Amino acid sequence: MNVLIIGSGGRESAFAHAIKKSNLLTTLFVAPGNGGTAKIAENVNLQENDFEGISHFCKQNKIELILIGPEVPLVDGIRDFLEKDIELKDLLIIGPGKIGAQLEGSKAFSKEFMLNYKIPTAAYKTFNELNINESDVFLESLSPPYVLKADGPAAGKGVLIIDNLIEAKKELREMILDKKFGESSSQVVIEEFLSGTEVSMFVLTDGESYVILPEAKDYKRIGNNDTGPNTGGMGAVSPVYFADKNFTDKVIQQIINPTIKGLKNENISYKGFIFFGLINCEGNPKVIEYNCRMGDPETEAVLPRIKSDFLKLLINCGTSNLRETVLDIDNRTSLTVVLASGGYPAAFEKGYPISGVENVEHSLIFEAGTKTDNKLTTTNGGRVMALTSLATDINQAREKIYHDIEKINYTKKYFRTDIGEDLII
């Protein structure tokens, strides 16, 4: 089978590593890919929003399955575009259509969806230019901290958690009126703050049935002890100790099943991943957000625990055969740490040579913001690469991964040193 992955980050590197193991694979392409995917697949010079180019490539190269990694092409309707082409009628597309992707693409859509199907989540209200003057009253009715979410996708950075009421009012106006996050924040959801520990759960669904993937906890803040601004993600751990059978059963009954049923009731055809960003409120799960794709860097922690043929799993999704699918999961702890460029998530420099990767002993390497030219790999993004170690417990995984991180060198290398510490029992 010829497979095309859309995307260029660490998530797509993890997808490529998993698919490459399958005996069902003939040729693997990644568009546009990165320095890491170039080493195990064929990178294609196509951007994720070039729907015409992607369609043409699929036809020219007899692509049989396409896996869309990032949210933007899904929200923009890549599935709908490809499905309109009669020459691609047999193409298996892993990723929802434009309407289904609104679970992530519009916070207002997803909150209304949860309200309609009685899915537990935080109290909220939505504001834009027309009703922005009413926002002060709603903010004043809440207890700090205040949660402001850009309605549209903002690469994981469109959520602000603010302790001060005056600052929250100021930031809301900057988001809506000054377009702090572009058009994504022309509408903003204000939520009550939920206190607890976060966990990400994932399903792959064919619209009728689903399989649950291993859960993970990610670390969004740039600094140790969850300090500083939000990033795309600085690390992840899987499994998460409190996500036991009792907690998971609640998630299935109160959140996953109503979500799948709701999509069917709304006549939304959905084939792909659903990411449930949850918070554990004294043993009870509530939804913080949906994503219409796998998370990054959670994918780099989750996929190494899946021992089953990942490509076969995707095929079963695309052909609506997930009902009989059972995953074989590695019960070891998977821990992921992201190496970033100094200055990220603000301004950072690119083009620094990376050395020492060949000396890594105990970790998988998923490159993200890298570029390889004439066998020289250089930094090419804010999050440069993710390392993942598997071990019997978090302590051993941390020891292995931080040992390996010291062997990788580039100018202004930055990483968090506390990934997983809060989950040590």
C-alpha positions in Angstrom: 0.0 0.0 0.0 1.2 3.5 -0.9 0.7 5.9 2.0 0.9 9.7 2.2 1.2 11.5 5.6 0.4 15.3 5.6 2.4 17.4 8.1 5.9 18.4 9.2 6.1 17.9 12.9 7.1 15.4 15.5 3.6 13.9 15.3 4.2 13.1 11.7 7.6 11.7 12.4 5.9 9.3 15.0 3.3 8.4 12.4 6.0 7.6 9.9 8.0 5.4 12.3 4.9 3.4 13.2 3.7 2.9 9.6 7.2 2.0 8.4 7.0 -1.1 10.6 4.0 -2.5 8.7 4.4 -5.4 6.2 1.4 -3.9 4.4 3.4 -0.8 3.4 4.8 -0.4 -0.1 5.9 3.2 -0.3 5.7 6.0 2.4 5.5 9.7 1.5 5.4 12.7 3.8 4.3 16.2 2.7 6.2 18.4 3.4 7.9 16.3 6.1 11.1 17.3 8.0 14.7 16.2 8.3 13.7 13.1 10.3 11.0 11.9 7.9 13.4 12.2 5.0 15.5 9.5 6.6 12.7 6.9 6.6 10.3 8.0 3.9 10.2 10.2 0.8 9.5 13.9 1.6 7.3 15.7 -0.9 7.6 19.4 -1.6 3.9 20.1 -0.9 2.5 22.3 1.8 -0.4 21.1 3.9 -2.8 23.7 2.5 -2.0 22.9 -1.2 -5.1 20.8 -1.8 -4.8 20.8 -5.6 -1.2 19.7 -5.4 -2.0 16.9 -2.8 -4.8 15.6 -5.0 -2.6 15.5 -8.1 0.2 13.8 -6.2 -2.3 11.1 -4.9 -3.4 10.3 -8.4 0.1 10.4 -9.9 1.6 8.1 -7.2 -1.4 5.8 -6.7 -1.8 6.7 -3.0 -4.2 4.4 -1.3 -4.3 5.9 2.2 -3.7 9.5 3.3 -3.3 10.4 6.9 -3.7 14.1 7.8 -1.7 15.1 10.9 -2.3 18.8 11.6 -5.7 20.5 12.3 -5.5 23.3 9.8 -6.0 21.3 6.6 -8.8 19.3 8.3 -10.6 22.5 9.5 -10.1 24.0 6.0 -11.8 20.9 4.4 -9.1 18.8 2.8 -11.3 15.6 3.2 -14.2 17.3 1.5 -12.0 18.5 -1.3 -10.5 15.0 -2.0 -13.8 13.3 -1.7 -15.2 15.4 -4.6 -12.7 13.9 -7.0 -14.1 10.9 -8.7 -10.6 9.7 -9.5 -9.9 9.4 -5.8 -13.1 7.5 -4.9 -11.1 4.5 -3.5 -8.7 6.7 -1.4 -8.8 6.0 2.3 -8.8 9.3 4.1 -7.9 9.4 7.8 -9.2 12.6 9.2 -12.7 14.2 9.5 -14.5 16.5 7.1 -14.8 20.2 7.6 -17.9 20.0 9.7 -16.6 17.3 12.0 -13.3 19.2 12.3 -15.3 22.0 13.9 -15.0 20.1 17.2 -11.6 21.6 17.2 -11.9 24.4 14.7 -14.6 26.3 16.7 -14.6 26.4 20.5 -18.2 27.8 20.4 -19.3 24.8 18.2 -17.7 22.3 20.5 -19.1 23.8 23.7 -22.6 23.9 22.2 -22.2 20.3 21.1 -21.2 19.2 24.6 -24.2 21.1 26.0 -26.6 19.5 23.6 -25.4 16.0 24.4 -24.9 16.5 28.2 -21.2 16.0 28.1 -19.5 17.3 31.3 -17.5 20.5 30.7 -17.0 24.0 32.2 -19.6 26.7 32.2 -19.0 29.2 29.4 -20.1 32.1 27.3 -19.0 33.2 23.8 -18.1 36.8 22.9 -17.2 38.8 19.8 -17.2 42.4 18.7 -21.0 42.6 18.9 -21.4 41.6 22.5 -17.9 42.4 23.9 -19.3 44.9 26.3 -21.3 42.2 28.1 -18.1 40.2 28.8 -17.2 42.3 31.8 -20.3 41.1 33.7 -19.7 37.5 32.9 -16.0 37.7 34.0 -17.1 39.4 37.2 -19.4 36.4 37.9 -16.5 34.0 37.8 -13.8 33.3 40.4 -10.2 33.6 39.2 -8.3 32.4 37.4 -10.1 33.3 34.2 -9.9 31.1 31.1 -10.0 32.8 27.6 -10.0 30.6 24.5 -9.7 31.8 20.9 -12.6 30.2 19.0 -10.5 29.1 16.1 -7.3 27.0 15.9 -4.1 28.8 17.2 -1.5 26.0 17.2 -2.1 25.2 20.8 -1.4 28.8 22.0 -4.8 30.4 21.9 -5.7 29.7 25.5 -4.9 32.2 28.2 -5.3 31.6 32.0 -5.2 34.8 33.9 -5.4 35.4 37.6 -6.2 39.2 37.5 -9.7 40.4 36.6 -8.5 43.7 35.1 -5.8 41.9 33.0 -8.4 39.3 31.8 -10.7 42.1 30.6 -7.7 43.7 28.8 -6.6 40.5 27.2 -10.1 39.7 26.0 -10.2 43.0 24.1 -6.8 42.4 22.6 -7.9 39.0 21.4 -11.1 40.2 19.8 -10.5 43.8 18.8 -6.7 43.6 18.1 -6.8 40.1 16.6 -4.1 38.9 19.0 -4.4 35.4 17.5 -5.6 36.6 14.0 -9.1 35.6 12.9 -9.0 32.7 15.3 -9.7 35.1 18.2 -12.4 37.2 16.5 -14.6 35.2 18.7 -13.6 34.1 22.2 -15.0 31.6 24.7 -14.7 32.5 28.4 -14.8 29.5 30.7 -14.9 28.8 34.4 -11.6 27.5 35.6 -11.6 23.8 36.4 -9.2 22.6 39.1 -7.6 19.2 38.8 -5.0 17.2 36.8 -5.3 17.1 33.1 -5.1 14.0 30.9 -5.5 13.5 27.2 -7.5 10.5 25.8 -7.7 9.5 22.2 -10.0 7.4 20.0 -9.8 6.4 16.4 -13.3 6.1 15.0 -14.9 5.0 11.7 -18.1 6.8 12.6 -19.8 3.8 14.1 -17.2 2.0 16.2 -14.0 3.2 17.9 -10.9 2.0 19.5 -9.3 3.7 22.5 -5.6 4.5 22.3 -3.3 4.8 25.3 -3.9 8.0 27.3 -1.2 10.6 28.0 -0.5 13.8 30.0 1.2 16.6 28.2 3.1 19.7 29.5 2.2 22.9 27.7 4.1 25.6 29.6 7.6 26.5 28.5 9.1 26.4 32.0 9.6 23.9 34.8 6.8 23.5 37.2 4.4 24.7 34.5 5.6 28.3 34.4 5.7 30.7 31.5 3.7 30.9 28.3 1.9 28.1 26.6 3.7 26.2 23.8 2.7 23.5 21.4 3.9 21.1 24.0 7.2 20.4 25.8 6.7 16.7 26.8 4.3 13.9 27.6 3.9 10.8 29.7 1.8 7.6 29.1 0.1 6.0 30.9 -1.3 8.3 33.6 -1.7 6.6 37.0 -5.2 8.0 37.9 -6.7 7.0 34.5 -7.6 3.6 36.0 -10.6 1.4 35.0 -13.0 3.4 37.1 -12.0 6.7 35.6 -11.8 5.3 32.1 -15.3 3.8 32.4 -16.7 7.2 33.3 -15.0 8.7 30.3 -16.4 6.1 28.0 -20.0 6.4 29.4 -20.1 10.1 30.0 -17.9 11.5 27.2 -16.8 9.2 24.4 -20.1 7.3 23.8 -22.2 10.6 23.8 -19.7 12.2 21.5 -19.8 9.4 18.9 -23.6 9.2 19.2 -23.9 13.0 18.9 -21.9 13.0 15.7 -24.2 10.4 14.2 -27.3 12.2 15.4 -26.0 15.4 13.7 -25.3 13.4 10.5 -21.6 14.2 10.7 -19.6 11.5 9.0 -16.4 11.2 11.0 -13.4 8.9 10.2 -10.3 9.8 12.1 -8.9 10.6 15.5 -10.7 12.4 18.3 -8.6 13.9 21.1 -10.3 14.5 24.4 -8.6 17.0 26.5 -9.9 16.1 30.0 -9.5 17.2 33.6 -9.8 15.0 36.6 -12.1 16.9 39.0 -11.9 14.7 42.2 -12.3 11.5 40.2 -14.9 12.9 37.7 -13.8 13.7 34.1 -14.7 16.9 32.4 -13.9 18.0 28.8 -11.6 21.0 28.4 -11.4 20.7 24.7 -11.7 18.4 21.7 -9.1 18.1 18.9 -9.9 16.5 15.6 -6.4 14.9 15.3 -3.7 13.4 17.5 -1.8 15.7 19.8 1.8 16.7 19.6 3.9 15.6 21.6 1.4 13.1 23.0 1.6 11.1 19.7 5.3 10.6 20.3 4.5 9.1 23.7 1.4 7.1 22.7 2.4 5.4 19.5 5.5 3.6 20.8 3.1 1.8 23.3 1.0 0.5 20.4 2.4 -2.9 19.5 -0.3 -3.7 16.9 0.2 -3.0 13.2 -0.6 0.8 13.1 -1.2 0.8 9.3 -3.7 -2.0 9.6 -5.4 0.0 12.3 -5.7 3.0 9.9 -7.0 0.7 7.1 -9.7 -0.7 9.4 -10.7 2.9 10.2 -10.9 3.9 6.5 -12.8 0.7 5.5 -15.2 1.0 8.5 -13.9 -2.2 10.1 -12.9 -1.0 13.6 -15.6 -3.1 15.3 -13.5 -6.2 15.6 -10.2 -4.4 16.2 -8.3 -5.1 19.4 -5.1 -3.2 20.2 -2.0 -4.8 21.7 -0.6 -2.2 24.2 2.8 -2.2 25.8 2.3 -1.7 29.5 5.6 0.1 30.1 5.8 3.8 30.8 6.5 6.0 27.8 8.1 9.4 28.5 8.7 12.1 25.9 10.8 15.3 26.2 10.8 18.0 23.6 14.1 19.8 22.6 13.3 23.3 21.6 15.1 26.3 20.1 16.2 29.0 22.7 13.6 31.8 22.7 10.6 29.5 21.8 7.6 30.1 21.9 8.6 33.7 21.1 11.3 34.7 18.6 14.0 32.1 17.9 16.8 31.5 15.5 17.2 28.7 12.9 20.0 27.0 11.1 22.1 25.7 13.9 23.9 22.3 13.2 22.7 19.4 15.3 25.2 16.8 16.4 25.3 13.7 18.7 22.1 12.1 17.5 23.9 9.0 16.6 25.1 8.6 20.2 21.6 8.3 21.6 21.3 4.8 23.2 18.0 4.5 25.0 15.5 6.7 23.3 13.5 7.0 20.0 14.0 10.3 18.2 11.2 12.0 16.4 12.5 15.0 14.5 10.2 18.1 14.1 11.8 21.4 13.4 14.8 20.1 11.5 16.1 20.3 8.0 18.6 17.9 6.4 20.7 19.1 3.4 23.8 17.2 2.2 23.6 15.0 5.3 23.9 18.0 7.6 20.9 18.3 9.9 20.1 21.8 11.3 17.4 23.4 13.4 14.4 24.7 11.5 11.7 25.3 14.0 10.7 26.1 17.6 10.3 22.5 18.6 13.3 20.8 17.1 12.8 17.2 18.1 11.2 14.9 20.7 12.9 12.0 22.5 10.9 9.1 23.8 12.0 6.4 26.3 10.1 3.3 27.4 10.8 1.8 30.8 9.1 -0.1 33.7 8.4 3.2 35.5 8.7 7.0 35.2 11.9 7.2 37.2 13.7 4.8 34.9 12.3 6.5 31.8 13.4 9.9 33.1 16.9 8.6 33.8 17.3 7.1 30.3 15.9 10.1 28.4 17.8 12.8 30.2 21.0 10.8 29.8 20.4 10.7 26.1 19.4 14.4 25.8 22.9 15.4 27.0 24.4 13.7 24.0 22.5 15.9 21.5 24.0 19.3 20.9 23.0 22.5 19.0 23.3 26.2 19.9 20.7 27.4 22.3 19.2 24.0 23.0 16.4 24.2 25.5 14.2 21.6 27.3 12.3 21.1 30.5 13.9 19.0 33.2 10.8 18.1 35.1 8.7 16.1 32.6 6.9 13.3 34.5 8.0 14.4 38.0 4.5 15.2 39.1 3.3 11.7 38.2 5.8 9.9 40.3 3.9 8.0 43.0 
